[in-house]
Amino acid sequence: MSPTDRPNALPRNEGLPFDAGIIEGVRTNTPGVLRRAGTIGARRSLKKDWQAAWLARAVSMIDLTTLAGDDTPGRVRRLCAKALRPVRHDLLDAIGLPDLTVGAVCVYHEMVPVAVDALAGRLPVAAVSTGFPAGLSPFRLRLAEIEESVAAGASEIDIVISRRHALTGDWQALYGEMREMRAACGDAHVKAILATGELGSLRNVMKASLVCMMAGADFIKTSTGKESVNATLPVSLVMMRAIREYEAMTGFKVGYKPAGGISKAKDAITYLALLKEELGDRWLRPDLFRFGASSLLADIERQLEHHVTGRYSAGYRHAVG
């Protein structure tokens, strides 16, 4: 399934010519960001049907992911089956959403054909490419990996940026690499992974976000999930405001994907509340927002079972794969 074939598909971000003035003009108020991020979870409380509705929406925006060295075709097929039926059918029937699925399945390149076959066009397949997670393989090989993943059927490509360009302030180099990666993706949508835990400052996060969007990224994503610090609310706030600023400049809506460390249903609701307040309702759809997660789904399913039955079950009853 191509992203552009989906109903109500938005125009793709075409990018902008590199403008150093925009990047050097970036400022961030770190104390203000921390204060704002610190309040969002403390003042949002959803109960009963409202909570179930938000949790179901969170399920629909999960990139169900397996990125392990011991992945096998059997494991990926089980993951795809879970993606198509993410919550037990009796619970889905009880909440009136029998056809609920996740947003996509995310795997290494080697497993793309398995996932494409298992999903049979019912959900997008995302591939992590470009020397994931470090992004330090030769650039020509990173481009070739993108092209091979697209040829294998991936309709979304999660690429990792060269963090050294951000850390040394070589924003022109980052723009050039991102632009070539975007071109290599063709019709497949590209999610630019910033590895925000390794960028050193919120200002660098803001700059890297804008550079990647200027170069044509369809999504910006926090992390590979392999860093010591992954998605956080302060980083998410900065990246969402970069998206808002970019839309004001260009009219293009760019998606956002927090990844790594989001494993609890209550955290998912907090991120969605921040998203709604900062970017608005249009971003509460899988074409503009994804959670990069695996264990998150199990906790959401557990909470939905409590909503339907009034009882909590053991976590092992809600295996992901």
C-alpha positions as a Markdown table, in Angstrom:
| # | Residue | x | y | z |
|---|---|---|---|---|
| 1 | Met | 0.0 | 0.0 | 0.0 |
| 2 | Ser | 1.5 | 3.3 | -1.1 |
| 3 | Pro | 1.0 | 6.2 | 1.3 |
| 4 | Thr | -0.3 | 8.3 | -1.6 |
| 5 | Asp | -3.0 | 5.6 | -2.3 |
| 6 | Arg | -4.7 | 6.1 | 1.1 |
| 7 | Pro | -8.0 | 7.9 | 1.5 |
| 8 | Asn | -7.7 | 11.6 | 2.1 |
| 9 | Ala | -4.0 | 11.5 | 1.3 |
| 10 | Leu | -2.3 | 14.9 | 2.0 |
| 11 | Pro | 0.0 | 16.5 | -0.5 |
| 12 | Arg | 3.6 | 15.3 | 0.1 |
| 13 | Asn | 6.1 | 17.7 | 1.6 |
| 14 | Glu | 8.1 | 19.0 | -1.4 |
| 15 | Gly | 10.7 | 20.7 | 0.8 |
| 16 | Leu | 12.4 | 24.0 | 0.4 |
| 17 | Pro | 15.8 | 25.1 | -0.9 |
| 18 | Phe | 18.3 | 25.2 | 1.9 |
| 19 | Asp | 18.2 | 28.5 | 3.8 |
| 20 | Ala | 20.9 | 28.9 | 6.4 |
| 21 | Gly | 19.2 | 32.1 | 7.7 |
| 22 | Ile | 16.2 | 30.1 | 8.9 |
| 23 | Ile | 18.4 | 27.6 | 10.7 |
| 24 | Glu | 20.7 | 30.1 | 12.4 |
| 25 | Gly | 17.7 | 32.1 | 13.5 |
| 26 | Val | 16.4 | 29.2 | 15.6 |
| 27 | Arg | 16.0 | 29.9 | 19.3 |
| 28 | Thr | 14.6 | 27.6 | 22.1 |
| 29 | Asn | 13.6 | 28.6 | 25.6 |
| 30 | Thr | 14.6 | 25.4 | 27.5 |
| 31 | Pro | 13.1 | 26.4 | 30.9 |
| 32 | Gly | 9.9 | 27.2 | 29.1 |
| 33 | Val | 9.9 | 24.0 | 27.2 |
| 34 | Leu | 10.5 | 22.0 | 30.4 |
| 35 | Arg | 7.7 | 23.8 | 32.3 |
| 36 | Arg | 5.2 | 23.2 | 29.5 |
| 37 | Ala | 6.1 | 19.6 | 29.1 |
| 38 | Gly | 5.9 | 19.1 | 32.8 |
| 39 | Thr | 2.3 | 20.2 | 33.0 |
| 40 | Ile | 0.7 | 18.2 | 30.2 |
| 41 | Gly | 0.5 | 14.8 | 32.0 |
| 42 | Ala | -0.4 | 16.3 | 35.3 |
| 43 | Arg | -3.6 | 18.0 | 34.2 |
| 44 | Arg | -5.2 | 15.5 | 31.8 |
| 45 | Ser | -7.4 | 12.7 | 33.2 |
| 46 | Leu | -9.6 | 10.6 | 30.9 |
| 47 | Lys | -12.1 | 8.1 | 32.3 |
| 48 | Lys | -14.4 | 5.3 | 31.0 |
| 49 | Asp | -15.6 | 5.6 | 27.4 |
| 50 | Trp | -13.4 | 8.6 | 26.7 |
| 51 | Gln | -10.3 | 6.8 | 27.9 |
| 52 | Ala | -11.2 | 3.7 | 25.8 |
| 53 | Ala | -11.7 | 5.9 | 22.7 |
| 54 | Trp | -8.3 | 7.6 | 23.1 |
| 55 | Leu | -6.6 | 4.2 | 23.7 |
| 56 | Ala | -8.2 | 2.8 | 20.5 |
| 57 | Arg | -7.0 | 5.8 | 18.6 |
| 58 | Ala | -3.5 | 5.2 | 20.0 |
| 59 | Val | -3.6 | 1.6 | 18.7 |
| 60 | Ser | -4.5 | 2.8 | 15.2 |
| 61 | Met | -1.3 | 5.0 | 15.2 |
| 62 | Ile | 1.2 | 2.4 | 16.3 |
| 63 | Asp | 4.1 | 1.2 | 14.1 |
| 64 | Leu | 4.2 | -2.3 | 15.5 |
| 65 | Thr | 7.9 | -3.0 | 15.5 |
| 66 | Thr | 10.4 | -5.8 | 15.7 |
| 67 | Leu | 14.1 | -4.9 | 15.3 |
| 68 | Ala | 15.9 | -7.7 | 17.0 |
| 69 | Gly | 18.9 | -9.6 | 15.8 |
| 70 | Asp | 17.1 | -12.9 | 16.2 |
| 71 | Asp | 14.1 | -11.9 | 14.1 |
| 72 | Thr | 12.8 | -14.8 | 12.1 |
| 73 | Pro | 10.1 | -15.1 | 9.4 |
| 74 | Gly | 7.8 | -16.8 | 11.9 |
| 75 | Arg | 8.2 | -14.0 | 14.4 |
| 76 | Val | 7.4 | -11.4 | 11.7 |
| 77 | Arg | 4.4 | -13.2 | 10.5 |
| 78 | Arg | 3.1 | -13.4 | 14.1 |
| 79 | Leu | 3.7 | -9.7 | 14.4 |
| 80 | Cys | 1.7 | -9.0 | 11.2 |
| 81 | Ala | -1.2 | -11.1 | 12.5 |
| 82 | Lys | -1.2 | -9.1 | 15.6 |
| 83 | Ala | -1.1 | -5.8 | 13.6 |
| 84 | Leu | -4.2 | -6.9 | 11.7 |
| 85 | Arg | -6.0 | -7.9 | 14.9 |
| 86 | Pro | -4.2 | -5.9 | 17.6 |
| 87 | Val | -6.8 | -6.4 | 20.4 |
| 88 | Arg | -8.8 | -9.5 | 21.2 |
| 89 | His | -11.9 | -9.7 | 19.0 |
| 90 | Asp | -14.3 | -9.8 | 21.9 |
| 91 | Leu | -12.9 | -6.6 | 23.3 |
| 92 | Leu | -13.0 | -4.9 | 19.8 |
| 93 | Asp | -16.6 | -6.0 | 19.4 |
| 94 | Ala | -17.5 | -4.7 | 22.9 |
| 95 | Ile | -16.1 | -1.2 | 22.1 |
| 96 | Gly | -17.6 | -1.1 | 18.6 |
| 97 | Leu | -14.4 | -1.2 | 16.6 |
| 98 | Pro | -14.2 | -4.7 | 15.1 |
| 99 | Asp | -11.9 | -3.6 | 12.2 |
| 100 | Leu | -9.3 | -1.7 | 14.3 |
| 101 | Thr | -5.7 | -2.2 | 13.1 |
| 102 | Val | -2.4 | -0.6 | 13.9 |
| 103 | Gly | -0.8 | 2.0 | 11.6 |
| 104 | Ala | 2.0 | -0.1 | 10.1 |
| 105 | Val | 4.5 | -2.8 | 10.7 |
| 106 | Cys | 8.2 | -1.8 | 11.0 |
| 107 | Val | 11.0 | -4.3 | 10.4 |
| 108 | Tyr | 14.6 | -4.6 | 9.1 |
| 109 | His | 15.1 | -4.7 | 5.4 |
| 110 | Glu | 15.7 | -8.5 | 5.4 |
| 111 | Met | 12.2 | -9.1 | 6.7 |
| 112 | Val | 10.3 | -6.7 | 4.3 |
| 113 | Pro | 9.3 | -9.4 | 1.9 |
| 114 | Val | 7.9 | -11.5 | 4.7 |
| 115 | Ala | 5.9 | -8.6 | 6.1 |
| 116 | Val | 4.6 | -7.6 | 2.7 |
| 117 | Asp | 3.4 | -11.1 | 2.0 |
| 118 | Ala | 1.8 | -11.5 | 5.4 |
| 119 | Leu | -0.1 | -8.2 | 5.2 |
| 120 | Ala | -1.1 | -8.5 | 1.6 |
| 121 | Gly | -1.6 | -4.8 | 1.1 |
| 122 | Arg | -3.8 | -4.4 | 4.2 |
| 123 | Leu | -1.3 | -2.3 | 6.1 |
| 124 | Pro | 1.9 | -0.4 | 5.1 |
| 125 | Val | 5.3 | -2.0 | 5.7 |
| 126 | Ala | 8.0 | 0.3 | 7.0 |
| 127 | Ala | 11.7 | -0.6 | 6.8 |
| 128 | Val | 14.5 | 0.9 | 8.8 |
| 129 | Ser | 17.3 | 1.7 | 6.4 |
| 130 | Thr | 20.6 | 3.7 | 6.0 |
| 131 | Gly | 22.8 | 1.7 | 8.4 |
| 132 | Phe | 20.2 | 1.7 | 11.2 |
| 133 | Pro | 20.7 | 2.5 | 14.1 |
| 134 | Ala | 24.1 | 4.4 | 13.8 |
| 135 | Gly | 23.8 | 5.6 | 10.2 |
| 136 | Leu | 27.6 | 5.2 | 9.7 |
| 137 | Ser | 27.8 | 2.9 | 6.7 |
| 138 | Pro | 29.1 | 4.4 | 3.4 |
| 139 | Phe | 26.5 | 6.8 | 2.0 |
| 140 | Arg | 26.2 | 5.0 | -1.3 |
| 141 | Leu | 25.3 | 1.8 | 0.6 |
| 142 | Arg | 22.7 | 3.7 | 2.6 |
| 143 | Leu | 21.0 | 4.9 | -0.6 |
| 144 | Ala | 21.2 | 1.4 | -2.1 |
| 145 | Glu | 19.5 | 0.0 | 1.0 |
| 146 | Ile | 16.7 | 2.4 | 0.7 |
| 147 | Glu | 16.2 | 1.5 | -3.0 |
| 148 | Glu | 16.3 | -2.2 | -2.2 |
| 149 | Ser | 13.7 | -1.9 | 0.6 |
| 150 | Val | 11.4 | 0.1 | -1.7 |
| 151 | Ala | 11.8 | -2.6 | -4.4 |
| 152 | Ala | 11.0 | -5.3 | -1.9 |
| 153 | Gly | 7.6 | -3.6 | -1.2 |
| 154 | Ala | 8.2 | -1.2 | 1.7 |
| 155 | Ser | 6.0 | 1.9 | 1.4 |
| 156 | Glu | 7.6 | 3.8 | 4.3 |
| 157 | Ile | 11.3 | 4.1 | 5.0 |
| 158 | Asp | 12.7 | 5.1 | 8.4 |
| 159 | Ile | 16.1 | 6.6 | 7.8 |
| 160 | Val | 18.7 | 7.7 | 10.4 |
| 161 | Ile | 20.5 | 11.0 | 9.9 |
| 162 | Ser | 24.2 | 11.6 | 10.3 |
| 163 | Arg | 24.3 | 13.0 | 13.8 |
| 164 | Arg | 27.8 | 14.4 | 13.3 |
| 165 | His | 26.4 | 17.0 | 10.9 |
| 166 | Ala | 24.1 | 18.3 | 13.6 |
| 167 | Leu | 26.8 | 18.2 | 16.3 |
| 168 | Thr | 29.2 | 20.1 | 14.2 |
| 169 | Gly | 26.7 | 22.5 | 12.8 |
| 170 | Asp | 27.1 | 21.4 | 9.2 |
| 171 | Trp | 23.4 | 21.8 | 8.3 |
| 172 | Gln | 24.1 | 22.1 | 4.6 |
| 173 | Ala | 25.6 | 18.6 | 4.6 |
| 174 | Leu | 22.6 | 17.2 | 6.6 |
| 175 | Tyr | 20.2 | 18.8 | 4.1 |
| 176 | Gly | 22.1 | 17.4 | 1.1 |
| 177 | Glu | 22.1 | 13.8 | 2.6 |
| 178 | Met | 18.4 | 14.0 | 3.5 |
| 179 | Arg | 17.5 | 15.3 | 0.0 |
| 180 | Glu | 19.2 | 12.4 | -1.6 |
| 181 | Met | 17.6 | 9.9 | 0.7 |
| 182 | Arg | 14.2 | 11.4 | 0.0 |
| 183 | Ala | 14.9 | 11.0 | -3.7 |
| 184 | Ala | 15.9 | 7.4 | -3.3 |
| 185 | Cys | 12.6 | 6.6 | -1.5 |
| 186 | Gly | 10.6 | 7.5 | -4.6 |
| 187 | Asp | 6.9 | 7.2 | -3.8 |
| 188 | Ala | 7.6 | 5.7 | -0.4 |
| 189 | His | 7.3 | 8.1 | 2.5 |
| 190 | Val | 10.4 | 8.8 | 4.5 |
| 191 | Lys | 10.6 | 9.2 | 8.2 |
| 192 | Ala | 13.8 | 11.0 | 9.3 |
| 193 | Ile | 15.1 | 9.7 | 12.7 |
| 194 | Leu | 16.9 | 12.4 | 14.5 |
| 195 | Ala | 18.3 | 10.3 | 17.4 |
| 196 | Thr | 17.5 | 13.3 | 19.6 |
| 197 | Gly | 19.2 | 11.8 | 22.7 |
| 198 | Glu | 22.5 | 12.2 | 20.9 |
| 199 | Leu | 22.0 | 15.8 | 19.5 |
| 200 | Gly | 23.2 | 17.6 | 22.6 |
| 201 | Ser | 20.6 | 20.3 | 23.0 |
| 202 | Leu | 16.9 | 21.2 | 22.3 |
| 203 | Arg | 18.2 | 23.9 | 19.9 |
| 204 | Asn | 19.9 | 21.3 | 17.8 |
| 205 | Val | 16.7 | 19.2 | 17.9 |
| 206 | Met | 14.8 | 22.2 | 16.5 |
| 207 | Lys | 17.4 | 22.9 | 13.8 |
| 208 | Ala | 17.6 | 19.2 | 12.7 |
| 209 | Ser | 13.9 | 19.0 | 12.6 |
| 210 | Leu | 13.6 | 22.0 | 10.3 |
| 211 | Val | 16.5 | 20.9 | 8.1 |
| 212 | Cys | 15.0 | 17.5 | 7.5 |
| 213 | Met | 11.6 | 19.0 | 6.7 |
| 214 | Met | 13.2 | 21.5 | 4.3 |
| 215 | Ala | 14.9 | 18.5 | 2.6 |
| 216 | Gly | 11.5 | 16.8 | 2.1 |
| 217 | Ala | 10.9 | 14.5 | 5.1 |
| 218 | Asp | 7.4 | 13.2 | 5.3 |
| 219 | Phe | 7.8 | 12.5 | 9.1 |
| 220 | Ile | 10.3 | 13.4 | 11.7 |
| 221 | Lys | 11.0 | 10.8 | 14.3 |
| 222 | Thr | 12.7 | 11.1 | 17.7 |
| 223 | Ser | 14.8 | 8.0 | 18.0 |
| 224 | Thr | 15.9 | 4.6 | 16.8 |
| 225 | Gly | 14.9 | 3.1 | 20.2 |
| 226 | Lys | 18.5 | 2.0 | 20.6 |
| 227 | Glu | 19.9 | 5.2 | 22.2 |
| 228 | Ser | 20.2 | 5.6 | 26.0 |
| 229 | Val | 17.6 | 8.5 | 25.9 |
| 230 | Asn | 14.7 | 8.1 | 23.4 |
| 231 | Ala | 11.3 | 9.9 | 23.1 |
| 232 | Thr | 10.7 | 12.5 | 25.8 |
| 233 | Leu | 7.9 | 15.1 | 26.2 |
| 234 | Pro | 10.3 | 18.1 | 26.0 |
| 235 | Val | 11.8 | 16.8 | 22.8 |
| 236 | Ser | 8.3 | 16.1 | 21.4 |
| 237 | Leu | 7.2 | 19.6 | 22.2 |
| 238 | Val | 10.2 | 21.1 | 20.4 |
| 239 | Met | 9.6 | 18.8 | 17.3 |
| 240 | Met | 5.9 | 19.5 | 17.2 |
| 241 | Arg | 6.5 | 23.2 | 17.3 |
| 242 | Ala | 9.1 | 22.8 | 14.4 |
| 243 | Ile | 6.3 | 21.1 | 12.5 |
| 244 | Arg | 3.9 | 23.9 | 13.2 |
| 245 | Glu | 6.5 | 26.5 | 12.2 |
| 246 | Tyr | 7.2 | 24.6 | 9.0 |
| 247 | Glu | 3.5 | 24.4 | 8.1 |
| 248 | Ala | 3.2 | 28.1 | 8.6 |
| 249 | Met | 6.1 | 28.7 | 6.2 |
| 250 | Thr | 5.1 | 26.2 | 3.5 |
| 251 | Gly | 1.6 | 24.9 | 4.0 |
| 252 | Phe | 2.8 | 21.3 | 4.1 |
| 253 | Lys | 1.8 | 19.1 | 7.0 |
| 254 | Val | 4.6 | 16.9 | 8.2 |
| 255 | Gly | 4.1 | 13.9 | 10.5 |
| 256 | Tyr | 5.6 | 13.1 | 13.9 |
| 257 | Lys | 6.7 | 9.8 | 15.4 |
| 258 | Pro | 8.0 | 9.5 | 19.0 |
| 259 | Ala | 9.8 | 6.2 | 19.4 |
| 260 | Gly | 11.5 | 4.3 | 22.2 |
| 261 | Gly | 10.5 | 4.2 | 25.8 |
| 262 | Ile | 6.7 | 4.6 | 25.4 |
| 263 | Ser | 5.3 | 1.5 | 26.9 |
| 264 | Lys | 2.4 | 2.5 | 29.1 |
| 265 | Ala | -1.2 | 3.4 | 28.0 |
| 266 | Lys | -1.2 | 6.5 | 30.2 |
| 267 | Asp | 1.9 | 7.8 | 28.5 |
| 268 | Ala | 0.3 | 7.3 | 25.1 |
| 269 | Ile | -2.6 | 9.4 | 26.1 |
| 270 | Thr | -0.2 | 12.1 | 27.4 |
| 271 | Tyr | 1.5 | 12.3 | 24.1 |
| 272 | Leu | -1.8 | 12.4 | 22.2 |
| 273 | Ala | -3.0 | 15.3 | 24.5 |
| 274 | Leu | 0.2 | 17.2 | 23.7 |
| 275 | Leu | -0.2 | 16.5 | 20.0 |
| 276 | Lys | -3.8 | 17.7 | 20.0 |
| 277 | Glu | -2.9 | 20.9 | 21.8 |
| 278 | Glu | 0.1 | 21.8 | 19.8 |
| 279 | Leu | -0.8 | 20.7 | 16.3 |
| 280 | Gly | -4.6 | 20.1 | 16.3 |
| 281 | Asp | -7.0 | 17.3 | 15.5 |
| 282 | Arg | -5.8 | 16.6 | 12.0 |
| 283 | Trp | -2.6 | 15.1 | 13.4 |
| 284 | Leu | -4.6 | 12.5 | 15.4 |
| 285 | Arg | -4.6 | 10.2 | 12.4 |
| 286 | Pro | -2.0 | 7.6 | 11.3 |
| 287 | Asp | -1.0 | 9.5 | 8.2 |
| 288 | Leu | 0.5 | 12.3 | 10.5 |
| 289 | Phe | 1.3 | 10.5 | 13.7 |
| 290 | Arg | 2.8 | 7.2 | 14.8 |
| 291 | Phe | 4.1 | 5.6 | 17.9 |
| 292 | Gly | 7.2 | 3.6 | 17.4 |
| 293 | Ala | 6.4 | 0.8 | 19.8 |
| 294 | Ser | 5.9 | -2.9 | 20.5 |
| 295 | Ser | 5.2 | -3.3 | 24.3 |
| 296 | Leu | 2.8 | -0.3 | 24.3 |
| 297 | Leu | 0.2 | -2.4 | 22.5 |
| 298 | Ala | 0.1 | -5.0 | 25.3 |
| 299 | Asp | -0.6 | -2.5 | 28.0 |
| 300 | Ile | -3.3 | -0.7 | 25.9 |
| 301 | Glu | -5.0 | -4.1 | 25.4 |
| 302 | Arg | -4.8 | -4.8 | 29.1 |
| 303 | Gln | -6.5 | -1.4 | 29.8 |
| 304 | Leu | -9.2 | -2.0 | 27.3 |
| 305 | Glu | -9.9 | -5.4 | 28.9 |
| 306 | His | -10.4 | -3.7 | 32.2 |
| 307 | His | -12.7 | -1.1 | 30.5 |
| 308 | Val | -14.9 | -3.9 | 29.1 |
| 309 | Thr | -14.8 | -6.5 | 32.0 |
| 310 | Gly | -13.9 | -4.4 | 35.0 |
| 311 | Arg | -10.9 | -6.7 | 35.7 |
| 312 | Tyr | -7.2 | -6.5 | 35.0 |
| 313 | Ser | -5.5 | -9.6 | 33.5 |
| 314 | Ala | -1.9 | -10.6 | 33.7 |
| 315 | Gly | 0.3 | -9.0 | 31.1 |
| 316 | Tyr | 1.4 | -12.3 | 29.6 |
| 317 | Arg | -2.2 | -12.8 | 28.3 |
| 318 | His | -1.6 | -9.9 | 25.8 |
| 319 | Ala | 1.5 | -11.0 | 24.0 |
| 320 | Val | 2.5 | -8.8 | 21.1 |
| 321 | Gly | 4.0 | -11.5 | 18.9 |
